[in-house]
Amino acid sequence: MFAKPAPKPSNRCLAATKHKMKAKGKRQKPKLAAVRSFLTFAFCLFTFAFVLLPSANAQRDYMTAEEVEIIREAQEIDLRIEVIVRMMDRRFKVMNIFVASPWADKKEKEIWGPLPTGEREELFSDIRKLLDKAISDIDNLNERPDAAILPDPEEKKPRTFKEMFPVAVRTLADAAKRYEPVIEKEIDTATDKKLQGILGRILEDLNDITEGAAKLPPPEPKKPKKN
């Protein structure tokens, strides 16, 4: 009626089973060691890449340390635009591109510091950013003239915003006229797509500047000096 109980395994069978389990464990140890080695390597690689990431993605400063100090002092809009234009002229000079710069200061290095350095693409990128800054500064003051920083009112003949703003626009427009043929030539000869994009953006901004300056009323004639 009732099934007979299964016979208990002999001591010999138990010993054989334990031997097989030990052997299996020994075969698995190399696999675990390999996995641990791979995980350690992956962790080190990730950590190394994470440390290098900030330096790889660090953006180039489009002004030198000396230029930053100079523009910080140039608060009036006409002086500020002149400073920015001179910065752009310096970068063309580094690339040996003649742009008929009206400034030839013998003490330039003493005042402005060393010329900027960089690859051609980097220098044109600097020019694009400087041009954007000049346009942005002019546009912001055109919308909010009350935000303009004026000269000290205690000066003998302090300039007004109406006097400074047109000068700033014309200074930038004169630079645009000097740069346009140069940039057009660079676009024709450039083979790198990224550089072509930078140059195309510069040319668009230059065209906008010359068109905007053409809408300004003619400058007032200078009053003759009294004898």
Sequence and secondary structure as in RCSB ss.txt:
>XXXX:A:sequence
MFAKPAPKPSNRCLAATKHKMKAKGKRQKPKLAAVRSFLTFAFCLFTFAFVLLPSANAQRDYMTAEEVEIIREAQ
EIDLRIEVIVRMMDRRFKVMNIFVASPWADKKEKEIWGPLPTGEREELFSDIRKLLDKAISDIDNLNERPDAAIL
PDPEEKKPRTFKEMFPVAVRTLADAAKRYEPVIEKEIDTATDKKLQGILGRILEDLNDITEGAAKLPPPEPKKPK
KN
>XXXX:A:secstr
          HHHHHHHHHHHHHHHHHHHHHHHHHHHHHHHHHHHHHHHHHHHHHHS    SS HHHHHHHHH  
SHHHHHHHHHHHHHHHHHHTT     S   TTHHHHH S     HHHHHHHHHHHHHHHHHHHHHHHH GGG   
  TTSSS   HHHHHHHHHHHHHHHHHHHHHHHHHHHHH   HHHHHHHHHHHHHHHHHHHHHTTS         
  
